[in-house]
Amino acid sequence: RVKSLGHDHMHVAASLINMGAALRGMGDLAGAVEKAEEGIRIVDKQVGHCHPYVAEALNDQGVALRLLGRPLEAVSKCEEALSIHGASANDHPDARTARACLGVALFDAGRKGEATALHDELLPARHSLHGLAAEQFHTLSTLLGKS
């Protein structure tokens, strides 16, 4: 894609962000953070920071940073992703995913009260989408010993 489109094309940014997610899935967490950052730089340059690609990449970085044992950085990235989602933060599936990732990062950062409150806000949406299957998910409430 770089050859045909150039280094600063939005499709290149999307590919880098997707590569970051794939690297995270393969266990290359540092590579995942790096590829997401490369994608973010391109999107910032082309259309600005408040773009869904940036929110996606920041959320992916947050997950990778949490798995790297850097929960405070993960919280920061997840909060930044949510700020991009803005008013849709309660309704859009990507925003809900970002909020769930933030909840896990908050938990790992030792901010269990905030994590529980965030999870409790998300639970009704999970139930409405998944019904009883939601009970099978590992939730923060379960981790925190809440019923």
C-alpha positions in Angstrom: 0.0 0.0 0.0 2.8 2.4 0.8 4.2 2.0 -2.8 1.0 2.7 -4.5 -0.6 5.2 -2.1 2.4 6.9 -0.3 3.4 7.0 3.3 0.7 9.4 4.4 -2.5 7.9 3.0 -5.4 7.0 5.2 -5.5 3.5 3.9 -1.9 3.1 5.0 -2.9 4.3 8.4 -5.7 1.8 8.6 -3.4 -1.0 7.6 -0.9 0.0 10.3 -3.6 0.1 12.9 -4.9 -3.3 11.8 -1.3 -4.6 11.8 -1.0 -3.4 15.4 -4.1 -5.3 16.4 -2.7 -8.5 14.6 0.6 -8.1 16.4 -1.2 -7.8 19.7 -3.1 -11.0 18.9 0.2 -12.7 18.2 1.8 -11.5 21.4 4.0 -8.8 20.0 2.7 -6.1 22.4 5.5 -3.6 21.8 5.1 -4.0 18.1 1.4 -3.5 18.5 1.9 -0.2 20.3 4.4 1.0 17.7 2.2 0.2 14.7 -0.8 1.9 16.3 1.3 5.0 16.9 2.5 5.1 13.3 -1.2 4.9 12.2 -2.2 7.6 14.6 0.5 10.0 13.2 -0.8 9.6 9.7 -4.4 10.1 10.7 -3.4 13.2 12.7 -1.6 14.6 9.8 -4.4 13.9 7.3 -7.7 14.6 9.1 -6.9 15.5 12.7 -6.9 13.6 16.0 -10.7 13.3 16.5 -11.2 10.4 14.0 -12.6 6.9 14.7 -9.3 5.4 13.4 -7.4 7.2 16.2 -9.9 6.1 18.8 -9.5 2.5 17.6 -5.7 2.7 17.7 -5.6 4.3 21.1 -7.9 1.6 22.5 -5.6 -1.1 20.9 -2.6 0.6 22.5 -4.4 0.7 25.8 -5.0 -3.1 25.7 -1.4 -3.8 24.7 0.0 -1.5 27.4 -2.1 -3.1 30.0 -0.9 -6.5 28.9 2.7 -5.2 29.1 2.1 -4.4 32.7 1.7 -0.6 32.2 -1.8 0.0 33.4 -1.5 3.7 34.1 -0.4 4.3 30.4 -3.3 2.0 29.4 -5.8 4.1 31.3 -4.5 7.2 29.7 -4.9 5.8 26.2 -8.3 4.4 26.9 -9.5 7.7 28.3 -8.2 9.5 25.2 -10.0 7.0 23.0 -13.3 7.7 24.9 -12.8 11.5 24.6 -12.7 11.0 20.8 -15.9 9.0 20.9 -17.4 11.9 22.7 -21.2 12.0 22.9 -21.5 8.4 21.4 -19.6 7.0 24.4 -22.7 5.4 25.8 -24.3 4.1 22.5 -21.8 3.1 19.9 -20.4 -0.4 20.1 -16.8 0.8 19.6 -17.2 3.3 22.5 -18.7 0.5 24.7 -15.6 -1.6 23.9 -13.3 1.3 24.8 -15.2 1.8 28.1 -14.9 -1.9 28.9 -11.1 -1.8 28.1 -10.8 1.3 30.3 -12.6 -0.6 33.1 -10.0 -3.5 33.0 -7.1 -1.0 32.8 -8.6 0.9 35.8 -8.8 -2.4 37.7 -5.2 -3.3 36.9 -4.1 0.2 37.9 -5.6 -0.4 41.4 -8.6 1.9 40.8 -11.1 -0.8 41.6 -14.0 1.5 42.6 -13.9 3.3 39.3 -13.6 0.0 37.4 -16.6 -1.4 39.2 -18.7 1.7 38.6 -17.8 1.7 34.9 -18.5 -2.0 34.5 -21.9 -1.6 36.3 -22.8 1.1 33.8 -22.0 -1.2 30.9 -23.7 -4.3 32.2 -27.3 -3.3 31.1 -26.1 -2.8 27.5 -24.3 -6.2 27.6 -27.5 -7.9 28.9 -29.6 -6.3 26.2 -27.3 -7.3 23.5 -26.4 -10.8 24.6 -29.2 -11.8 27.0 -28.3 -14.7 29.3 -25.1 -15.4 27.3 -23.7 -12.3 29.0 -23.6 -14.2 32.3 -20.9 -16.4 30.8 -18.5 -13.5 30.3 -15.8 -12.8 32.8 -16.8 -9.5 34.2 -15.2 -7.0 36.5 -18.1 -7.6 39.0 -17.1 -11.3 39.1 -13.4 -10.4 39.5 -14.4 -8.0 42.3 -16.6 -10.5 44.1 -19.8 -8.7 43.3 -22.9 -10.7 42.4 
